[in-house]
Amino acid sequence: MSRVAKACCTVIALFGFLTLRAQENTITPDHIYHRNIATVKLNPPGEPLGMPIVPLNGGDVLELTFDDLLNEVRTYYYTLVLCDADWKPAQLNPIEYLRGFTENQIRTYRFSSIALQKYVHYTLQIPNANCMPTKAGNYLLKVYLDSDTSKLAFTRRLMVFNNRAGVTGYISQPTNPKLFRNSQKLNIAVNVKGLNIQNPFNQVKVVIQQNFRWDNAITGLKPMFIKGDVIEYNAEQDCIFPAMKEWRWADLRSFRLQTERVQKTDYRKTGTEVTLMPDFARDNVVYQYLKDINGMFYPGTIEDYDPNFEGDYARVNFTFPAKEPYAGYDMYIFGELTNYELNTLNKMTYNGPRQAYEGALYLKQGYYNYVYGLLDRTNNKFSTEYTEGNWWETENAYTVLVYYRGLGGRYDELVGQLRLNSLLNRSR
């Protein structure tokens, strides 16, 4: 091959690599690309409310489950992409962080039975012998059709950690009088002994999640104090979250037995329609503790059915009474049931004659948490302040993730994690 031909091949290969990188950078984590995909869960087996995180080389696995409402077997493939702390693809080749194959087919599935809504239920356990991460960090699980990565079905975040840093912390009320009664502040200390830290401002990244959410995660924190091997993140205005209220709930584990939050159920030959009790604004309602599942959901049935392939689907109607619409805002149903996203599917419409916002979701039998939130059209900020309110006493689960990049490193390694609860880990 001539030098000119070799140069052309190199340019083409480089262009292809850069094009692939550009495509990966536009992929949205935790997003469903096709409306026929429903009830996607990625958790430890038997723990539908667990986090999608496993130790490096620890032998633990996660279970992916989802339904295809088209009710025909299709060839779904999956791959893992190593990402940095900001969930952008790391500058590594897959052979540097995966043992096995870069793509694999999902072969375990089962057709639904009993349910009026026909679907195919798919399951996958990962990591597995054909796809094993070899580095700790953030991974984006991509599921796509026909071995064509451009035919994305959905994505999910998962994490692999290697405990190399000690993390401690507690929760307190902010000192700011404006935030004292409605917010919660985390105070974090990271012990980096054993890590080669020359510049803690650049080599260590801390991410804090409230109730396992990524949409409002706190990032970009800078150390307040460095005491030997311990880095403290407790600046007065840092690590503060609106406390919210306990999440609303809907028990949809049975479409036959009407549970407390269900107003009526309509049965048709083509499917079921459930109307929930109206949900009123709670921003001025005194705080009351109600045990919740922090915005998540899990498929389930009261009857002796397997929710995975025997659970049915229904159109579920939500109503939020309001004498007039919130001027300048759009209202959304929000929670894991909506992938913590704001889109046309979970946007509510104001019904003037009924003086209420109305919306509907297509949900599988199960137990659901949700809230209502408002998106400000002027600044594109989302908040539940005017629909739910914020109270310091609220029970929230917090996760602290610590990433480390070695000198000359090309990716962010997940080296520490901490779970905190606002009721159990408060300062005294």
N, C-alpha and C positions, 0 to 999 in steps of 0.2 A: 504493500500500500504506500502511495506517495505521501510526502510530507503534507501536501495540500489536502489530500483526502483525510489523513489523520487529523489535521487541524479542524476540518469541517465536522468530523465525527465528534471531536472534543467539544466544539461549540454547540452541536446539536444535543449532546448529552448534558452539557451544562445548562442549556436552555430548558431541557426537559426537567432537570432537577429543580431549577428555579421556579418553573411553572408549577410543579408539584408542591413546592414549599408555599407558593402564593395561594394555591387552592387550600392547603391545610390551614393556613392562617385565617381563612375566611370561614372555617367550619365553626359552628356554634356548639359548645359543650352542652350536654343535657337537653338536647333538642330533638323533637320528633318531626321528621320531614314528610311523612305520609299519614294522611288521616285514617287510613285503615289499620295503623299500628296503635295499640291501646294497652293500658295497664302495664307499663314497663317498670320493673323493679330490679335493682341490683343490690343485693345484701348478702350477709352470711346466711348459709342454709338454715332455715327454721327461724330466722330472726328478721322478719320483714321491716322492722324499725331500726335495724342496725346500720352502721356506716359502711360504705364500700371501701374498706381499708384492710390490708393484710400485711403481716410482717414479711420481710425479705427472706426467702428460703425457709420459711417457717412451716410450710406444709398446709397452711390454711387456704381455703378457697372461698370464692364468692359465687352466688347463684344468680344468673340472669334469667328472668322470665318475661315473656311478653306475648300478646295475642295479635294475630292477623285476622281482621274482621272480613277479609275477602273469602275466607273459608276454602282456600286452595293451597296445596303445598307448594311453596316457592323456595328457591335455593338462596338462602341467606348465608353470607360469609361475614367474618369478623376479623379485625386486626387491632393491635394496640399501638398507640403512638406516644412515645415519651415526650412529656411537656415540661417546661420550666414552671416556676411558682406562679406565673401569670397565665398559665395554660396556653401558652404559645409553643409550638413544636420546638423541641431542643435540636441543636445542630449536631445530631448524631445519626448515623446510619442504623436502620433497624437491627442489623446483625450485631451491633454493639450493645444492644439492650434487650434482645429477645433470643431465647433458646428455643429451637424448634422451627416452626414455619411462620412466615410473616403474615399469611392469611390462612384461615381454616373455615370449613363449612360447619354450620349448625345442623346437626343431624338428628337431634332428639326433639320430637314433636308429637302432638296428639290432637285428634279432632275433638271438638266439643261434643258433649252429649247432654240431653235433657233441655238445655237452654234454647229459648226461641231464637236468640241471636247466635247464628252459627259462626264459628271461628276456629282457627288452628292455634294451639297453645305450644310455644317453643320454650325450651329450657337449655341452659348451658352452664357448666361449672368452669370457672376460670380463676386462677391459673390452672393449666393442665399440661400434660406431657408434650402436647403439640404447640403450646404457647406459654412460655415461662419467662416472666421478666427477670432480668439479671441485675438490675440496678434499682435502688430505692428512688422514688420520686412520684410525680403525677403522671398518670396514664389516661389517655383518651381512648375509650373503647368505641370503635366505629363498626356499625352493623350495616351491611349493604347487600344489594341484590346481584346475583349472576356474576360474582367475582369482578364486578366493575365498581371501583371506589367512587365513581361519579354518581352512582345510583344509591346514595345514602338513604337508609331507612330511619336511623336514629343514632344518637351518640349518648354516651354516659361516662361520667368521671369515675375513676377508681384510683386508689393510692396504695403505694407500697412503701413501708417505712423500715428504717434501720436505726434502732435506738442508739444514738451516739451522743445525744445531748440530754441533760436533765432539765425538765420544765416544771416549775411550780407557780402557783398563783392563787388569787382569791378575788372575790367580787365585793365591791363597796358602792356606796352612794356617791355620786359626783359632788365635789365641793361647790360647784357653781350653783347658786340659788335657783337659777332658772331650770336647772336639770335635776336638782336634788330629789324631787318627788316623782319624776317621770322617766328616769333613765337608770341604767346600770353600768358601772365602770369596772373593767378588769385591770388587775395589777399583775404583771407577768415578770418572772425572772428566769433566764436561760443560762444554765451552766454549760460552758463550751470546753471544759477541760478535756483534752484528748483530741480536739480539733485544731488544725493549724490555722488559727485566726490571726491575720495581720491587720485586716481592716474590717472591723465588725459592722460598719455602716454599709458596706457593699457585699460582704461575704455571707452575712446572716439575714434572712428574711423571715418575718413573722406574719402569719395570716390568722385572723380570728373569725370564727363563724358563730352566728347565733342560730340555734335550732337547725344546724346542719345546712344552712342556706349559703349559697354562693352569691346571690344577687346583691346582698348588702354586706358581704364580708369586708372586714377592715384590713387594708394592706398598706404598704409603704411606711410602716412605723420606723421611727428612729430611736436609738437607745437614749434613755434619760440619764442613766448612770452606768459606768463600767467599773466593777469592783473586783479586780483580779480576773478570775475566770467566769465571773457572773455578770451577765448583761441584763439590766433592768429596763422594762418598758412600763413606766407609770407616770408619764407627764400628765399634768392636770387636765388637759383637754384631749388626751389620747384614749383610745380603747373604750369609747363610750357608745352605747347602743340605746335607742329608745326602747323602753321596757315592754311595750305592747300590753296586751291583756291575754288571758288564757284563750286559746283558739276555740272557735265555734265547732260544733260537731254534728255529724249526721250518721246515724246507724242504719246502713242500707244492707245489712247482712241477710235480710229477708224481704222479699217483695210480696210475700203472702201475709205475714204478720206485720201489722202496722206499728212501728216503733214510736217512741215518744215525740220525736222531732218531725214525724211525717204527718202531713195534713190529709192527704188522700192519695190513692193509687188507682190508676186507670189501666185496665187490662184489655188489650186488643189482640187480634190474631197475629199481627205483625210485630208486636212487642209491648213493652210496659212503660208507662209514664208515671213518675213519682213527683208529687208536689210537696215541698217542705214547708213547714210553718214559716210565716214571715219573720225576717230577722231585722230587728230595730237597731238604730244607732246606740252605741254603748259609751260614747266619749264622755258623757256626763253621769254615767252610772257608777255608783260606788263599787270598788273592787271586791270581787268574791272569788275565792279559790275554787277552781273546778279542775279535776284531774284531766289532762289532755295528753295527746301524743305529739305535741309541739309541731303541728302543721303537717304531719305526715298522714299516710293512709296504709291500710293493708287489706288485701282481698280476704274475704271470709264469708261463711254462711252459718246461720243458726241451725238449719236443718242438717241432717247427716249427709252432706254433699261435699265433694272435693271442690273447693273454690277455683282451683287452677283450670279444670276443664269442664266442670259442671256448673260453675257460677254463671249467672245470666247478666245481661246488660239492660239498662233502662235510661230513658231520658229523664234527667232530674232537674226540676224547675226551682230556681232560687228567686226570692222576692225580698227587696229591701225598701220598706215604706219611707217616703220622704215627701214632705208637703210641696217642695219645689226642688228642681235639680241643683246640684252643686255647681255654681257658675264658674266656668273656666276649668272644670275638672271632668275626667272620664272615670267611671267606676268599673272595677274588675273583681271577679271572684279569684281568690288567691290562695295558694298552698301547693303542696306536692302534687295534688290532684290536677293542677294546671302547669306542672313543671316549673313553678315559680316564675312563669312568664306572663307577659301582658300582650295579648293578641286578640284577634276578632272572635276567637272561640270562647274566651272567658270574659269578654267585654259585655257589660250590662247596658240595657236600653231603658231610658226613662219613659214610662207610660203616664202621660199627663192626666187622662181621666181617672186612672186608678191611683195617682199620686204615689208611684212606686217605681223603683228600678227593677227590671226583670232580666233574667238570664237563664241559660240552661246548659248542662254538661251531659255528655253520654258516659255513664259510669258503670263499672262492674260491681257486683255485690261485694260489700265490704264495709269497713268503718273508716270514716273520713274526717279530717280536721280542715278547717278553712277560715278565712277572714275576708272582709271586704276592704278594699283600698282605693285611693284616689290618685290618679295621675294628673299632675299639674300640666296643662297644655303649654304654658309659657316657658317653664324651665325643665320640663320632662322629668320631674322628680315624683317618685312614688311614695305614698305615706298612708298609714292607717290611723293617723292622729284624730281625724274628724269623724271616722266611722267606728273605731274601736276604742280609742284612747290609749294612754300610756300610764302605767302605775308601777312604781318601784318594787312593790311586793310580788309582782308576777313571777311565776316559775318559768325559767328559761334554761335551756341546755347550751353550753358553750364549748367549742372545740378550738384549741390553740395548736397550730401547725408550725413547725420550725424547719426552715430549709437552709442548707449550707452549700456554698460553692467553693471548692478548693481553689488554690492559686493555680491559674491557668486552666481551670475546669471549664467544661462546655455545657454543663447542665446543673440544675438545682436538685440536690439530694435531700429527701425528706428524712431528717435525723431525729425528730422529736415530736411528741404530741401530748396534749393534756386535755382531759375532760373536766369541766366544771359545771356545777349546778347552782343557780342563783338562790336556792333555798338551803342547800347543804354546805356551800362554800363561801358564805358571807363572812365579812370581817366582823369581829365581835367588839 
